[in-house]
Amino acid sequence: MNPQDSQTKHWSGTGQLRGGRSGIWFFVTAIRVLGLRAAYVLAVPPAIYFSFASPDVPATMDFHRRIFGPLPWWKRRWFVFKHFYSFGRAIIDRVAIHNGQTKHFSFEFDGDEHLRAAVAQGRGVFLLTAHLGNWEAAGQLLTRVDVPINVTGFDRELPQIRALLERNSKKKFKLIPLTGGPTDAIPLVAALRRGEVVAMLGDRTYGSPSVKVPFCGGTASFPIGAYVMASIAGSALMHVFSQRESGGRYRFFGFPPQYPQMPAHHERDAYLKKCAGHFARDLESVMKRDPFQWYNFFPFWENSETVNNHVTRESRQKSPLAAEPSPTKI
């Protein structure tokens, strides 16, 4: 099975949040009434539950094996919990930042001079990022850039959950939903040609054109559309990431801008593969600072399903738990 085809079987590949409307409402209310620290504590039980009940556990263990090597069963279980809790904490931070509660956080920016210089050219800037850390935290930098900000994404949240998040949000970015169709590029290229910023996540394909490149010791698919659109618009393209550090500090990493230009047709595939490989290397360099902040909990690499089946069997043999609980969807 193609690892990207399996995204829809894993919650992090669907574009939807687990927990439903009531779960999102609960944490929004907890932050308002009890504060951030209490919300972090309340995130522990769901992280424990999903570290056993989620269908995403084998893929998460596969990722940990690639980063940390072979691990005893108890450490694999601890790392899964740690990873899921990290994601829960990121969601809580996202809600807090959306509500304007930035006093609980600090922000540092490495490479924001690259973004300011690219914006000053007036030709638009395409920001390519990943499901790493907390993009909402990096948005603190974008609010200081005096141009319209367009955030793209596959808008697959249930309408009532999205409405709840938006009612509790003070974000000022324009959302451009993507459908996976060929017309997605039209509003993005138009925004770039107006000199605006377009931000897109570049570590999931959702069936869009992609290439396979080396990543974390294996081969994985990365989308190439951002480079094509930046080339059409004549815009700069930057790889940007954010990560949470101790004490509620978020650090933004901005790499020097590129200016994609499509070569002759017979050279195009090789050129786009080179571009995607560059993004994969930049992502890996930042992600390895804290692997528990990369939130792609599905079979990401080629042959991941085979590896995941092995990890699941091994876990069941060595763990004192006779079998994993049945996958539960909420």
N, C-alpha and C positions, 0 to 999 in steps of 0.2 A: 504493500500500500504506500502510495506517495505520502510522505509525512504532512505535506500541506493539505492534502485531501482529508486528512483525519482531524483537521482543526474543528470542524463542526461537531465532532463527537466529544470534544473537550471544552469545558466552559470558557477557558481563556481564549479559545479560537472562535467563539460565537459572537463576540462583541456584546455579550449580555452579562450583567452582574448576578452572582448567586445571592440568595437571600430574599429575593422578591421585594415588593414594595414595603412590606412590614419590617423587613430587616434593615433596609436603607433608612426608613423613618426612625427606627429604634436608635441607630447610631447618630443620626442628625440630632435627635432629641437629647441623647446622652451627652454629646459635646456641648450643647447649649446649657443643659441643666447641671451636669456633673463636672464638666471640664475635660480637657484632653487626656490627662493622666488616667482618670477613671475610665475613659473610653478605651484607652490602650489595654487596661486590665480586662475589660469586658470582651475584648477581641481574643483573649486566650482560649476560652472554651470552644468557639467556632473553629479556631485553628487546630485544636486538638481533634475535634470531631472530623474535620475534613482531611486531616493527615492520615486517617484510617478509612474514611467512608468515600473519599473522592475517587473518581475514575482517573484523575490526573496524577495519582501517586506514582505509577510506574514510569511515566515520562519524566517526572521530577527527579526520580532516583537515577534515571539514565543521564540526565543533565549533571547531577552531582558526581556520578562516576566519571564523566568526561573531565570534570574540573578537578576533583579531589582524588581520583583513582579508586581502587577497591576499598570498601569500607565495611566494618562489621555491621551486623544487622541493627544493633542498637543505635549506632551513629547514623545509619541511613534514616532511621525513624526520627531521630532528633533533628537531622538536617531538614527533613520534610516539614516537620512542625515549624522549625525556625524560618523556613522559606515562606510557608503559608502565613505565619504570623507577620512576617515582614510585609507581605502584600496587604494584610488587613490593616496594619499600621499606616501603610501608604494611602489606603482609601480614606482612613480617618483624617490624615493630614490633608488630603485633597479636599474633603468636605470643609475642614476648618479654613483652608486657604480660600476656597470659593466664597466662604462667608465673611472674608475680610479679616480673619483672626490671625494676621501675620505677626503679631507681637510675640507669639510663641516660637517663632522661627527666625533664623538669620540666613542671609543669602550671600554667597560669594560667587564671583563670575571670572572664570579663566577663559580669556579669548573673546570677551565682549567687544574689544576693539575691532576684531575682524567683522563682527556683525554691523557695528556702527559705520565702518568704512564701506561695507557692501551696500548698506541702505542709502548712504550718502550719494552713491552713484545714480540713484533714481531709476534703476532698471529692474527693480524687484529682487527679492531674495527668497530662495526655496530652502527651508530648513528641514533637513531629514534627520529624524530622531528615532527612538526605539522605546519598547516597553521596559524601560530601565529607569529605576528611581521614581521620580515624580515629575512629570512634565508640567503640571500645574505650578510647581515651585519654580521651574525655569521660566514660567510665564511672568514672574516678577521682573525679569530682565526686559521682556518684550514690552511691558507697560511703559518702559522708559524710552522706547523707540517711537518717534512721532510719525508713524505711518499706520494705516489699517492693518490688522492682523487677521488672517484667515486660517482657521484650524480645520483640517480635514479628518475624516474618519468614517468607518462603516457604521452608520447610525442604526444599530440593530437592537438598541435597548427597547424594552417594552414601553409603550407610550406613557403609562402611568408612572414608571420609574424615572424616565427622563424628565417628565413634568415635575416630579418631586425634587429631583436634583436641581433643575433650573430655578424653581421657586426659592431654593435655599442657596442660590449662587449669586455672587456679585461680579462674575467674570464679564469682561467687556469685549471678548473676541467673537468674531463671526464664525459660525459653524457652517461648513460646506459638506453635507453628507455625501458619501460615495456609495454607488450602487454596484460597482464592478463592471459597468457598461462602458462602451467607447466614448460616450458623451461626457464622462466624468472630467475629462481634461479641459473642456471648454471654459468653465468658470475659473479654473485654476490658472490657466494660461492668461486669461483676461485680467485676472487680479495681478499677476506678475507684470504684465505690460503696463499696468497703471502705476507701477512702482511700489506695490504692496508686498507684504510678507505672507508667504504660504508655508504652513507647518504640516508635516505629514510623518506618520510612523512608518519606518522602512524595514521592519523585521517580521512582517507577515504578508503573504501574497494574496490571500482571499481569491485565488484563481486568476489574478492579474498576471500579465507577462513577467517572467522571472528567469533567472539564470542560477545555476548551481556553482557555488564557490566554496573554498575551504573555510571552515569555521570551527574553532575549538577542537581541532584534531579530527574532524569529520567533514562531510560535505552537506551543505544545506542550501535551500532555495531562498533567494532574496529578490524582491521586485526591482524593476528597472525603470518604471514609468517616470519617476521624479527627474531622472537625468534627461529623458526625452523631452519632457515638458519644459525644463529649464533651458534646454538647447533651443526649442521652438521660440520661447519668449526672449532669448538672449539675456537670461538672468544669471546671477550668481547662485551657487548651491553650496550650503554648508552642512557638515555633520555636527550635530549638537546633542548633548546628553546631560542628564543631571543625576546626582546621587545624594542620598541622605548620609550625613556624617554625624558623629556624636554631638549631643547637646542640641538636637533639633536644627543643625546647620545643614543647609542644602548648597551643594556646589554645582555650578554650571560649567560644562566643558564645551567650548566652541572651537572647532578646528578651522584652519585657514580656508577661505572660499575657493571653490573651483568654478570654472566657466565651461560647462559641457558644450561641445560642438560635435555634431554627428559627422563622422567621416563617410567615405564612399560606402555604398551599400554592402559590398563584399567584405568590408572591414568592420561593419557596424556591430555584429554579434560579439566579436573579440573585444571591441571598445567598451561595450556595455558590461561585459563580463569583468573587465578590468575595473570599471567604476563600482560595480557591486562588490568586488573583492576588496576594494579600498574601504568601502563602508563597513564591511564585515570585520576588517582588521581594526578600524577605529573603535567599533562597538566592542570588540573583544578586549581591546586594551583598557577601556574604561570599565567594562563589566567585571573583569577579573579583580578589580579593586574591592568589590563586594558582590560575589555571584548571587547572593540571596536577594538582590534587588532587581534581578532580571525576571520578568513575569510572563514568560511564555511556557505555560504548563501543558504542552502537548508534544507529541513526537515531532521534533523539529528537524532531525537529521535523516538522511537516507538510511534505510534499514533500521529505523528506530523501533518499529513494531517488533522486530525479531529480538532486539536487545531488551525491550521492555518486557516481553514475555519471559525472557531468561531472568530478568531482575525480579519479576513477580514470583516465579517458581522458587528462586533462591531465597527470597524473603520469607516465603511460607515454610520452607524447609528449616531455616535457621531461627526463625522467630518463635518465641514461646506461644504466640497466637497461632492456633491451628489453621485459621483461614482469615482472609480479609473480610470485613463486613461488605455486604452487597453495595455497589455504587448507588448513592442516593442523590436524587436531584431535588433541589429546593427552588 
